[in-house]
């Protein structure tokens, strides 16, 4: 009985990994424009970019930018709210 439970658990883990890798997509942020400060006072550029996308767990976001000119960092909610 223990062997059947172990095998069932293994199959669930394998199926979950296959489903995640099947549905995960890679997005280049800003598409061909890349990551940067929007030009022509287009403050809605990235909002517009996300409009036709449905992001899911397992997706990958790629930020293409010139080193030293821009950066991408993870911030806390308090840091975001304070715009730090």
LUMTI-761410 format. One record per residue: residue number from 1; residue in three letters; x, y, z of N, C-alpha, C in turn. Coordinates in Angstrom, 3 decimals. Layout:
// LUMTI-761410
<node><nr>NUM</nr><rest>ALA</rest><n_X>X</n_X><n_Y>Y</n_Y><n_Z>Z</n_Z><ca_X>X</ca_X><ca_Y>Y</ca_Y><ca_Z>Z</ca_Z><c_X>X</c_X><c_Y>Y</c_Y><c_Z>Z</c_Z></node>
...
//
This chain:
// LUMTI-761410
<node><nr>1</nr><rest>UNK</rest><n_X>0.827</n_X><n_Y>-1.200</n_Y><n_Z>0.000</n_Z><ca_X>0.000</ca_X><ca_Y>0.000</ca_Y><ca_Z>0.000</ca_Z><c_X>0.861</c_X><c_Y>1.249</c_Y><c_Z>0.000</c_Z></node>
<node><nr>2</nr><rest>UNK</rest><n_X>1.940</n_X><n_Y>1.238</n_Y><n_Z>0.801</n_Z><ca_X>2.817</ca_X><ca_Y>2.398</ca_Y><ca_Z>0.852</ca_Z><c_X>3.459</c_X><c_Y>2.702</c_Y><c_Z>-0.480</c_Z></node>
<node><nr>3</nr><rest>UNK</rest><n_X>3.775</n_X><n_Y>1.656</n_Y><n_Z>-1.251</n_Z><ca_X>4.379</ca_X><ca_Y>1.841</ca_Y><ca_Z>-2.564</ca_Z><c_X>3.438</c_X><c_Y>2.527</c_Y><c_Z>-3.529</c_Z></node>
<node><nr>4</nr><rest>UNK</rest><n_X>2.134</n_X><n_Y>2.220</n_Y><n_Z>-3.440</n_Z><ca_X>1.140</ca_X><ca_Y>2.841</ca_Y><ca_Z>-4.325</ca_Z><c_X>0.989</c_X><c_Y>4.324</c_Y><c_Z>-4.006</c_Z></node>
<node><nr>5</nr><rest>UNK</rest><n_X>1.004</n_X><n_Y>4.648</n_Y><n_Z>-2.715</n_Z><ca_X>0.888</ca_X><ca_Y>6.055</ca_Y><ca_Z>-2.319</ca_Z><c_X>2.111</c_X><c_Y>6.831</c_Y><c_Z>-2.771</c_Z></node>
<node><nr>6</nr><rest>UNK</rest><n_X>3.288</n_X><n_Y>6.248</n_Y><n_Z>-2.606</n_Z><ca_X>4.526</ca_X><ca_Y>6.902</ca_Y><ca_Z>-3.037</ca_Z><c_X>4.514</c_X><c_Y>7.117</c_Y><c_Z>-4.543</c_Z></node>
<node><nr>7</nr><rest>UNK</rest><n_X>4.084</n_X><n_Y>6.126</n_Y><n_Z>-5.300</n_Z><ca_X>4.039</ca_X><ca_Y>6.237</ca_Y><ca_Z>-6.757</ca_Z><c_X>3.017</c_X><c_Y>7.299</c_Y><c_Z>-7.160</c_Z></node>
<node><nr>8</nr><rest>UNK</rest><n_X>1.863</n_X><n_Y>7.351</n_Y><n_Z>-6.497</n_Z><ca_X>0.844</ca_X><ca_Y>8.354</ca_Y><ca_Z>-6.813</ca_Z><c_X>1.369</c_X><c_Y>9.759</c_Y><c_Z>-6.516</c_Z></node>
<node><nr>9</nr><rest>UNK</rest><n_X>2.071</n_X><n_Y>9.914</n_Y><n_Z>-5.397</n_Z><ca_X>2.645</ca_X><ca_Y>11.216</ca_Y><ca_Z>-5.047</ca_Z><c_X>3.676</c_X><c_Y>11.630</c_Y><c_Z>-6.083</c_Z></node>
<node><nr>10</nr><rest>UNK</rest><n_X>4.495</n_X><n_Y>10.694</n_Y><n_Z>-6.524</n_Z><ca_X>5.506</ca_X><ca_Y>10.983</ca_Y><ca_Z>-7.541</ca_Z><c_X>4.839</c_X><c_Y>11.427</c_Y><c_Z>-8.842</c_Z></node>
<node><nr>11</nr><rest>UNK</rest><n_X>3.778</n_X><n_Y>10.746</n_Y><n_Z>-9.239</n_Z><ca_X>3.081</ca_X><ca_Y>11.120</ca_Y><ca_Z>-10.468</ca_Z><c_X>2.452</c_X><c_Y>12.506</c_Y><c_Z>-10.364</c_Z></node>
<node><nr>12</nr><rest>UNK</rest><n_X>1.935</n_X><n_Y>12.858</n_Y><n_Z>-9.200</n_Z><ca_X>1.364</ca_X><ca_Y>14.194</ca_Y><ca_Z>-9.003</ca_Z><c_X>2.448</c_X><c_Y>15.256</c_Y><c_Z>-9.145</c_Z></node>
<node><nr>13</nr><rest>UNK</rest><n_X>3.616</n_X><n_Y>15.017</n_Y><n_Z>-8.555</n_Z><ca_X>4.722</ca_X><ca_Y>15.974</ca_Y><ca_Z>-8.645</ca_Z><c_X>5.181</c_X><c_Y>16.124</c_Y><c_Z>-10.091</c_Z></node>
<node><nr>14</nr><rest>UNK</rest><n_X>5.315</n_X><n_Y>15.023</n_Y><n_Z>-10.797</n_Z><ca_X>5.746</ca_X><ca_Y>15.076</ca_Y><ca_Z>-12.200</ca_Z><c_X>4.709</c_X><c_Y>15.825</c_Y><c_Z>-13.040</c_Z></node>
<node><nr>15</nr><rest>UNK</rest><n_X>3.422</n_X><n_Y>15.525</n_Y><n_Z>-12.836</n_Z><ca_X>2.367</ca_X><ca_Y>16.198</ca_Y><ca_Z>-13.600</ca_Z><c_X>2.363</c_X><c_Y>17.693</c_Y><c_Z>-13.318</c_Z></node>
<node><nr>16</nr><rest>UNK</rest><n_X>2.544</n_X><n_Y>18.074</n_Y><n_Z>-12.060</n_Z><ca_X>2.567</ca_X><ca_Y>19.501</ca_Y><ca_Z>-11.707</ca_Z><c_X>3.731</c_X><c_Y>20.201</c_Y><c_Z>-12.389</c_Z></node>
<node><nr>17</nr><rest>UNK</rest><n_X>4.900</n_X><n_Y>19.567</n_Y><n_Z>-12.421</n_Z><ca_X>6.065</ca_X><ca_Y>20.172</ca_Y><ca_Z>-13.078</ca_Z><c_X>5.844</c_X><c_Y>20.301</c_Y><c_Z>-14.576</c_Z></node>
<node><nr>18</nr><rest>UNK</rest><n_X>5.245</n_X><n_Y>19.288</n_Y><n_Z>-15.189</n_Z><ca_X>4.983</ca_X><ca_Y>19.358</ca_Y><ca_Z>-16.622</ca_Z><c_X>3.984</c_X><c_Y>20.453</c_Y><c_Z>-16.953</c_Z></node>
<node><nr>19</nr><rest>UNK</rest><n_X>2.933</n_X><n_Y>20.563</n_Y><n_Z>-16.155</n_Z><ca_X>1.941</ca_X><ca_Y>21.605</ca_Y><ca_Z>-16.406</ca_Z><c_X>2.532</c_X><c_Y>22.990</c_Y><c_Z>-16.238</c_Z></node>
<node><nr>20</nr><rest>UNK</rest><n_X>3.348</n_X><n_Y>23.179</n_Y><n_Z>-15.204</n_Z><ca_X>3.944</ca_X><ca_Y>24.494</ca_Y><ca_Z>-14.978</ca_Z><c_X>4.865</c_X><c_Y>24.856</c_Y><c_Z>-16.127</c_Z></node>
<node><nr>21</nr><rest>UNK</rest><n_X>5.694</n_X><n_Y>23.923</n_Y><n_Z>-16.573</n_Z><ca_X>6.625</ca_X><ca_Y>24.237</ca_Y><ca_Z>-17.651</ca_Z><c_X>5.894</c_X><c_Y>24.421</c_Y><c_Z>-18.972</c_Z></node>
<node><nr>22</nr><rest>UNK</rest><n_X>4.740</n_X><n_Y>23.787</n_Y><n_Z>-19.126</n_Z><ca_X>3.959</ca_X><ca_Y>23.922</ca_Y><ca_Z>-20.349</ca_Z><c_X>3.326</c_X><c_Y>25.302</c_Y><c_Z>-20.443</c_Z></node>
<node><nr>23</nr><rest>UNK</rest><n_X>2.847</n_X><n_Y>25.800</n_Y><n_Z>-19.325</n_Z><ca_X>2.110</ca_X><ca_Y>27.052</ca_Y><ca_Z>-19.349</ca_Z><c_X>2.975</c_X><c_Y>28.282</c_Y><c_Z>-19.091</c_Z></node>
<node><nr>24</nr><rest>UNK</rest><n_X>4.179</n_X><n_Y>28.110</n_Y><n_Z>-18.582</n_Z><ca_X>5.044</ca_X><ca_Y>29.253</ca_Y><ca_Z>-18.326</ca_Z><c_X>5.483</c_X><c_Y>29.897</c_Y><c_Z>-19.630</c_Z></node>
<node><nr>25</nr><rest>UNK</rest><n_X>5.403</n_X><n_Y>31.209</n_Y><n_Z>-19.696</n_Z><ca_X>5.822</ca_X><ca_Y>31.939</ca_Y><ca_Z>-20.891</ca_Z><c_X>6.920</c_X><c_Y>32.914</c_Y><c_Z>-20.505</c_Z></node>
<node><nr>26</nr><rest>UNK</rest><n_X>7.702</n_X><n_Y>33.318</n_Y><n_Z>-21.482</n_Z><ca_X>8.744</ca_X><ca_Y>34.318</ca_Y><ca_Z>-21.271</ca_Z><c_X>8.326</c_X><c_Y>35.602</c_Y><c_Z>-21.983</c_Z></node>
<node><nr>27</nr><rest>UNK</rest><n_X>8.325</n_X><n_Y>36.690</n_Y><n_Z>-21.225</n_Z><ca_X>7.962</ca_X><ca_Y>37.999</ca_Y><ca_Z>-21.775</ca_Z><c_X>9.162</c_X><c_Y>38.925</c_Y><c_Z>-21.672</c_Z></node>
<node><nr>28</nr><rest>UNK</rest><n_X>9.483</n_X><n_Y>39.615</n_Y><n_Z>-22.753</n_Z><ca_X>10.485</ca_X><ca_Y>40.668</ca_Y><ca_Z>-22.715</ca_Z><c_X>9.750</c_X><c_Y>41.959</c_Y><c_Z>-22.409</c_Z></node>
<node><nr>29</nr><rest>UNK</rest><n_X>10.036</n_X><n_Y>42.530</n_Y><n_Z>-21.243</n_Z><ca_X>9.322</ca_X><ca_Y>43.724</ca_Y><ca_Z>-20.793</ca_Z><c_X>9.551</c_X><c_Y>44.860</c_Y><c_Z>-21.785</c_Z></node>
<node><nr>30</nr><rest>UNK</rest><n_X>8.459</n_X><n_Y>45.424</n_Y><n_Z>-22.290</n_Z><ca_X>8.535</ca_X><ca_Y>46.506</ca_Y><ca_Z>-23.266</ca_Z><c_X>8.728</c_X><c_Y>46.015</c_Y><c_Z>-24.683</c_Z></node>
<node><nr>31</nr><rest>UNK</rest><n_X>8.722</n_X><n_Y>44.700</n_Y><n_Z>-24.881</n_Z><ca_X>8.946</ca_X><ca_Y>44.085</ca_Y><ca_Z>-26.189</ca_Z><c_X>10.234</c_X><c_Y>44.633</c_Y><c_Z>-26.812</c_Z></node>
<node><nr>32</nr><rest>UNK</rest><n_X>10.190</n_X><n_Y>45.077</n_Y><n_Z>-28.055</n_Z><ca_X>11.418</ca_X><ca_Y>45.525</ca_Y><ca_Z>-28.731</ca_Z><c_X>11.951</c_X><c_Y>46.840</c_Y><c_Z>-28.165</c_Z></node>
<node><nr>33</nr><rest>UNK</rest><n_X>11.107</n_X><n_Y>47.615</n_Y><n_Z>-27.483</n_Z><ca_X>11.544</ca_X><ca_Y>48.869</ca_Y><ca_Z>-26.874</ca_Z><c_X>12.434</c_X><c_Y>48.609</c_Y><c_Z>-25.672</c_Z></node>
<node><nr>34</nr><rest>UNK</rest><n_X>12.143</n_X><n_Y>47.533</n_Y><n_Z>-24.952</n_Z><ca_X>12.944</ca_X><ca_Y>47.178</ca_Y><ca_Z>-23.780</ca_Z><c_X>12.513</c_X><c_Y>47.940</c_Y><c_Z>-22.542</c_Z></node>
<node><nr>35</nr><rest>UNK</rest><n_X>13.374</n_X><n_Y>47.886</n_Y><n_Z>-21.548</n_Z><ca_X>13.115</ca_X><ca_Y>48.502</ca_Y><ca_Z>-20.240</ca_Z><c_X>13.816</c_X><c_Y>49.840</c_Y><c_Z>-20.181</c_Z></node>
<node><nr>36</nr><rest>UNK</rest><n_X>13.090</n_X><n_Y>50.894</n_Y><n_Z>-19.890</n_Z><ca_X>13.699</ca_X><ca_Y>52.209</ca_Y><ca_Z>-19.791</ca_Z><c_X>12.646</c_X><c_Y>53.251</c_Y><c_Z>-19.471</c_Z></node>
<node><nr>37</nr><rest>UNK</rest><n_X>13.046</n_X><n_Y>54.471</n_Y><n_Z>-19.516</n_Z><ca_X>12.133</ca_X><ca_Y>55.580</ca_Y><ca_Z>-19.272</ca_Z><c_X>11.371</c_X><c_Y>55.846</c_Y><c_Z>-20.561</c_Z></node>
<node><nr>38</nr><rest>UNK</rest><n_X>10.043</n_X><n_Y>55.778</n_Y><n_Z>-20.512</n_Z><ca_X>9.268</ca_X><ca_Y>56.003</ca_Y><ca_Z>-21.738</ca_Z><c_X>9.540</c_X><c_Y>57.380</c_Y><c_Z>-22.325</c_Z></node>
<node><nr>39</nr><rest>UNK</rest><n_X>9.566</n_X><n_Y>57.446</n_Y><n_Z>-23.646</n_Z><ca_X>9.814</ca_X><ca_Y>58.716</ca_Y><ca_Z>-24.336</ca_Z><c_X>8.498</c_X><c_Y>59.401</c_Y><c_Z>-24.669</c_Z></node>
<node><nr>40</nr><rest>UNK</rest><n_X>8.574</n_X><n_Y>60.621</n_Y><n_Z>-25.081</n_Z><ca_X>7.418</ca_X><ca_Y>61.418</ca_Y><ca_Z>-25.515</ca_Z><c_X>6.349</c_X><c_Y>61.525</c_Y><c_Z>-24.427</c_Z></node>
<node><nr>41</nr><rest>UNK</rest><n_X>6.778</n_X><n_Y>61.603</n_Y><n_Z>-23.164</n_Z><ca_X>5.842</ca_X><ca_Y>61.725</ca_Y><ca_Z>-22.039</ca_Z><c_X>4.765</c_X><c_Y>60.649</c_Y><c_Z>-22.048</c_Z></node>
<node><nr>42</nr><rest>UNK</rest><n_X>5.117</n_X><n_Y>59.447</n_Y><n_Z>-22.496</n_Z><ca_X>4.176</ca_X><ca_Y>58.336</ca_Y><ca_Z>-22.538</ca_Z><c_X>4.263</c_X><c_Y>57.562</c_Y><c_Z>-21.225</c_Z></node>
<node><nr>43</nr><rest>UNK</rest><n_X>3.687</n_X><n_Y>58.134</n_Y><n_Z>-20.170</n_Z><ca_X>3.744</ca_X><ca_Y>57.522</ca_Y><ca_Z>-18.845</ca_Z><c_X>2.963</c_X><c_Y>56.216</c_Y><c_Z>-18.779</c_Z></node>
<node><nr>44</nr><rest>UNK</rest><n_X>2.097</n_X><n_Y>55.969</n_Y><n_Z>-19.726</n_Z><ca_X>1.278</ca_X><ca_Y>54.765</ca_Y><ca_Z>-19.721</ca_Z><c_X>1.889</c_X><c_Y>53.628</c_Y><c_Z>-20.539</c_Z></node>
<node><nr>45</nr><rest>UNK</rest><n_X>3.124</n_X><n_Y>53.778</n_Y><n_Z>-20.991</n_Z><ca_X>3.736</ca_X><ca_Y>52.791</ca_Y><ca_Z>-21.877</ca_Z><c_X>3.661</c_X><c_Y>51.380</c_Y><c_Z>-21.309</c_Z></node>
<node><nr>46</nr><rest>UNK</rest><n_X>4.099</n_X><n_Y>51.191</n_Y><n_Z>-20.073</n_Z><ca_X>4.116</ca_X><ca_Y>49.845</ca_Y><ca_Z>-19.502</ca_Z><c_X>2.726</c_X><c_Y>49.365</c_Y><c_Z>-19.118</c_Z></node>
<node><nr>47</nr><rest>UNK</rest><n_X>1.840</n_X><n_Y>50.286</n_Y><n_Z>-18.737</n_Z><ca_X>0.442</ca_X><ca_Y>49.897</ca_Y><ca_Z>-18.523</ca_Z><c_X>-0.162</c_X><c_Y>49.395</c_Y><c_Z>-19.828</c_Z></node>
<node><nr>48</nr><rest>UNK</rest><n_X>0.087</n_X><n_Y>50.111</n_Y><n_Z>-20.900</n_Z><ca_X>-0.416</ca_X><ca_Y>49.695</ca_Y><ca_Z>-22.215</ca_Z><c_X>0.203</c_X><c_Y>48.361</c_Y><c_Z>-22.628</c_Z></node>
<node><nr>49</nr><rest>UNK</rest><n_X>1.488</n_X><n_Y>48.171</n_Y><n_Z>-22.333</n_Z><ca_X>2.182</ca_X><ca_Y>46.945</ca_Y><ca_Z>-22.702</ca_Z><c_X>1.548</c_X><c_Y>45.729</c_Y><c_Z>-22.022</c_Z></node>
<node><nr>50</nr><rest>UNK</rest><n_X>1.093</n_X><n_Y>45.888</n_Y><n_Z>-20.791</n_Z><ca_X>0.513</ca_X><ca_Y>44.752</ca_Y><ca_Z>-20.054</ca_Z><c_X>-0.947</c_X><c_Y>44.493</c_Y><c_Z>-20.406</c_Z></node>
<node><nr>51</nr><rest>UNK</rest><n_X>-1.602</n_X><n_Y>45.413</n_Y><n_Z>-21.090</n_Z><ca_X>-3.041</ca_X><ca_Y>45.288</ca_Y><ca_Z>-21.332</ca_Z><c_X>-3.455</c_X><c_Y>43.975</c_Y><c_Z>-22.002</c_Z></node>
<node><nr>52</nr><rest>UNK</rest><n_X>-2.690</n_X><n_Y>43.476</n_Y><n_Z>-22.941</n_Z><ca_X>-3.100</ca_X><ca_Y>42.268</ca_Y><ca_Z>-23.658</ca_Z><c_X>-2.369</c_X><c_Y>41.009</c_Y><c_Z>-23.178</c_Z></node>
<node><nr>53</nr><rest>UNK</rest><n_X>-1.866</n_X><n_Y>41.053</n_Y><n_Z>-21.963</n_Z><ca_X>-1.124</ca_X><ca_Y>39.911</ca_Y><ca_Z>-21.427</ca_Z><c_X>-1.776</c_X><c_Y>39.411</c_Y><c_Z>-20.144</c_Z></node>
<node><nr>54</nr><rest>UNK</rest><n_X>-1.806</n_X><n_Y>38.111</n_Y><n_Z>-19.999</n_Z><ca_X>-2.287</ca_X><ca_Y>37.479</ca_Y><ca_Z>-18.773</ca_Z><c_X>-1.111</c_X><c_Y>36.758</c_Y><c_Z>-18.145</c_Z></node>
<node><nr>55</nr><rest>UNK</rest><n_X>-0.524</n_X><n_Y>37.348</n_Y><n_Z>-17.111</n_Z><ca_X>0.637</ca_X><ca_Y>36.764</ca_Y><ca_Z>-16.464</ca_Z><c_X>0.196</c_X><c_Y>35.672</c_Y><c_Z>-15.503</c_Z></node>
<node><nr>56</nr><rest>UNK</rest><n_X>0.947</n_X><n_Y>34.573</n_Y><n_Z>-15.498</n_Z><ca_X>0.654</ca_X><ca_Y>33.428</ca_Y><ca_Z>-14.646</ca_Z><c_X>1.878</c_X><c_Y>33.057</c_Y><c_Z>-13.827</c_Z></node>
<node><nr>57</nr><rest>UNK</rest><n_X>1.644</n_X><n_Y>32.343</n_Y><n_Z>-12.742</n_Z><ca_X>2.762</ca_X><ca_Y>31.814</ca_Y><ca_Z>-11.960</ca_Z><c_X>3.584</c_X><c_Y>30.924</c_Y><c_Z>-12.880</c_Z></node>
<node><nr>58</nr><rest>UNK</rest><n_X>4.884</n_X><n_Y>31.094</n_Y><n_Z>-12.850</n_Z><ca_X>5.767</ca_X><ca_Y>30.325</ca_Y><ca_Z>-13.722</ca_Z><c_X>6.241</c_X><c_Y>31.107</c_Y><c_Z>-14.934</c_Z></node>
<node><nr>59</nr><rest>UNK</rest><n_X>5.596</n_X><n_Y>32.245</n_Y><n_Z>-15.215</n_Z><ca_X>6.056</ca_X><ca_Y>33.089</ca_Y><ca_Z>-16.317</ca_Z><c_X>7.379</c_X><c_Y>33.745</c_Y><c_Z>-15.932</c_Z></node>
<node><nr>60</nr><rest>UNK</rest><n_X>8.144</n_X><n_Y>34.111</n_Y><n_Z>-16.943</n_Z><ca_X>9.438</ca_X><ca_Y>34.762</ca_Y><ca_Z>-16.738</ca_Z><c_X>9.394</c_X><c_Y>36.129</c_Y><c_Z>-17.398</c_Z></node>
<node><nr>61</nr><rest>UNK</rest><n_X>9.812</n_X><n_Y>37.156</n_Y><n_Z>-16.643</n_Z><ca_X>9.924</ca_X><ca_Y>38.505</ca_Y><ca_Z>-17.207</ca_Z><c_X>11.393</c_X><c_Y>38.805</c_Y><c_Z>-17.447</c_Z></node>
<node><nr>62</nr><rest>UNK</rest><n_X>11.723</n_X><n_Y>39.204</n_Y><n_Z>-18.662</n_Z><ca_X>13.095</ca_X><ca_Y>39.537</ca_Y><ca_Z>-19.036</ca_Z><c_X>13.179</c_X><c_Y>41.052</c_Y><c_Z>-19.172</c_Z></node>
<node><nr>63</nr><rest>UNK</rest><n_X>14.109</n_X><n_Y>41.657</n_Y><n_Z>-18.443</n_Z><ca_X>14.322</ca_X><ca_Y>43.099</ca_Y><ca_Z>-18.494</ca_Z><c_X>15.612</c_X><c_Y>43.359</c_Y><c_Z>-19.261</c_Z></node>
<node><nr>64</nr><rest>UNK</rest><n_X>15.501</n_X><n_Y>43.898</n_Y><n_Z>-20.480</n_Z><ca_X>16.674</ca_X><ca_Y>44.264</ca_Y><ca_Z>-21.273</ca_Z><c_X>16.946</c_X><c_Y>45.743</c_Y><c_Z>-21.073</c_Z></node>
<node><nr>65</nr><rest>UNK</rest><n_X>18.131</n_X><n_Y>46.053</n_Y><n_Z>-20.545</n_Z><ca_X>18.487</ca_X><ca_Y>47.444</ca_Y><ca_Z>-20.311</ca_Z><c_X>20.000</c_X><c_Y>47.583</c_Y><c_Z>-20.357</c_Z></node>
<node><nr>66</nr><rest>UNK</rest><n_X>20.465</n_X><n_Y>48.796</n_Y><n_Z>-20.538</n_Z><ca_X>21.896</ca_X><ca_Y>49.078</ca_Y><ca_Z>-20.569</ca_Z><c_X>22.411</c_X><c_Y>49.145</c_Y><c_Z>-19.138</c_Z></node>
<node><nr>67</nr><rest>UNK</rest><n_X>23.407</n_X><n_Y>48.326</n_Y><n_Z>-18.821</n_Z><ca_X>23.976</ca_X><ca_Y>48.329</ca_Y><ca_Z>-17.468</ca_Z><c_X>24.454</c_X><c_Y>49.721</c_Y><c_Z>-17.094</c_Z></node>
<node><nr>68</nr><rest>UNK</rest><n_X>24.157</n_X><n_Y>50.110</n_Y><n_Z>-15.870</n_Z><ca_X>24.581</ca_X><ca_Y>51.415</ca_Y><ca_Z>-15.378</ca_Z><c_X>23.582</c_X><c_Y>52.527</c_Y><c_Z>-15.644</c_Z></node>
<node><nr>69</nr><rest>UNK</rest><n_X>22.617</n_X><n_Y>52.302</n_Y><n_Z>-16.537</n_Z><ca_X>21.628</ca_X><ca_Y>53.329</ca_Y><ca_Z>-16.825</ca_Z><c_X>20.300</c_X><c_Y>53.071</c_Y><c_Z>-16.121</c_Z></node>
<node><nr>70</nr><rest>UNK</rest><n_X>19.968</n_X><n_Y>51.804</n_Y><n_Z>-15.929</n_Z><ca_X>18.707</ca_X><ca_Y>51.428</ca_Y><ca_Z>-15.300</ca_Z><c_X>18.971</c_X><c_Y>50.248</c_Y><c_Z>-14.387</c_Z></node>
<node><nr>71</nr><rest>UNK</rest><n_X>17.996</n_X><n_Y>49.945</n_Y><n_Z>-13.555</n_Z><ca_X>18.109</ca_X><ca_Y>48.747</ca_Y><ca_Z>-12.745</ca_Z><c_X>16.720</c_X><c_Y>48.209</c_Y><c_Z>-12.432</c_Z></node>
<node><nr>72</nr><rest>UNK</rest><n_X>16.694</n_X><n_Y>47.004</n_Y><n_Z>-11.948</n_Z><ca_X>15.466</ca_X><ca_Y>46.360</ca_Y><ca_Z>-11.528</ca_Z><c_X>15.741</c_X><c_Y>45.792</c_Y><c_Z>-10.149</c_Z></node>
<node><nr>73</nr><rest>UNK</rest><n_X>14.942</n_X><n_Y>46.195</n_Y><n_Z>-9.176</n_Z><ca_X>15.139</ca_X><ca_Y>45.706</ca_Y><ca_Z>-7.815</ca_Z><c_X>13.799</c_X><c_Y>45.282</c_Y><c_Z>-7.228</c_Z></node>
<node><nr>74</nr><rest>UNK</rest><n_X>13.870</n_X><n_Y>44.355</n_Y><n_Z>-6.287</n_Z><ca_X>12.679</ca_X><ca_Y>43.955</ca_Y><ca_Z>-5.558</ca_Z><c_X>12.545</c_X><c_Y>44.863</c_Y><c_Z>-4.350</c_Z></node>
<node><nr>75</nr><rest>UNK</rest><n_X>11.357</n_X><n_Y>45.407</n_Y><n_Z>-4.145</n_Z><ca_X>11.130</ca_X><ca_Y>46.315</ca_Y><ca_Z>-3.023</ca_Z><c_X>9.999</c_X><c_Y>45.781</c_Y><c_Z>-2.148</c_Z></node>
<node><nr>76</nr><rest>UNK</rest><n_X>9.978</n_X><n_Y>46.250</n_Y><n_Z>-0.924</n_Z><ca_X>8.877</ca_X><ca_Y>45.902</ca_Y><ca_Z>-0.028</ca_Z><c_X>7.671</c_X><c_Y>46.761</c_Y><c_Z>-0.368</c_Z></node>
<node><nr>77</nr><rest>UNK</rest><n_X>6.528</n_X><n_Y>46.395</n_Y><n_Z>0.169</n_Z><ca_X>5.323</ca_X><ca_Y>47.193</ca_Y><ca_Z>-0.064</ca_Z><c_X>5.511</c_X><c_Y>48.598</c_Y><c_Z>0.497</c_Z></node>
<node><nr>78</nr><rest>UNK</rest><n_X>6.146</n_X><n_Y>48.702</n_Y><n_Z>1.675</n_Z><ca_X>6.380</ca_X><ca_Y>50.027</ca_Y><ca_Z>2.276</ca_Z><c_X>7.312</c_X><c_Y>50.859</c_Y><c_Z>1.396</c_Z></node>
<node><nr>79</nr><rest>UNK</rest><n_X>8.365</n_X><n_Y>50.235</n_Y><n_Z>0.847</n_Z><ca_X>9.266</ca_X><ca_Y>50.943</ca_Y><ca_Z>-0.049</ca_Z><c_X>8.576</c_X><c_Y>51.401</c_Y><c_Z>-1.310</c_Z></node>
<node><nr>80</nr><rest>UNK</rest><n_X>7.701</n_X><n_Y>50.543</n_Y><n_Z>-1.837</n_Z><ca_X>6.944</ca_X><ca_Y>50.918</ca_Y><ca_Z>-3.033</ca_Z><c_X>6.023</c_X><c_Y>52.089</c_Y><c_Z>-2.732</c_Z></node>
<node><nr>81</nr><rest>UNK</rest><n_X>5.293</n_X><n_Y>51.982</n_Y><n_Z>-1.624</n_Z><ca_X>4.362</ca_X><ca_Y>53.048</ca_Y><ca_Z>-1.246</ca_Z><c_X>5.078</c_X><c_Y>54.374</c_Y><c_Z>-1.016</c_Z></node>
<node><nr>82</nr><rest>UNK</rest><n_X>6.313</n_X><n_Y>54.306</n_Y><n_Z>-0.499</n_Z><ca_X>7.089</ca_X><ca_Y>55.517</ca_Y><ca_Z>-0.245</ca_Z><c_X>7.868</c_X><c_Y>55.964</c_Y><c_Z>-1.468</c_Z></node>
<node><nr>83</nr><rest>UNK</rest><n_X>7.821</n_X><n_Y>55.154</n_Y><n_Z>-2.545</n_Z><ca_X>8.533</ca_X><ca_Y>55.430</ca_Y><ca_Z>-3.795</ca_Z><c_X>10.038</c_X><c_Y>55.536</c_Y><c_Z>-3.546</c_Z></node>
<node><nr>84</nr><rest>UNK</rest><n_X>10.573</n_X><n_Y>54.608</n_Y><n_Z>-2.763</n_Z><ca_X>12.021</ca_X><ca_Y>54.562</ca_Y><ca_Z>-2.498</ca_Z><c_X>12.683</c_X><c_Y>53.633</c_Y><c_Z>-3.482</c_Z></node>
//
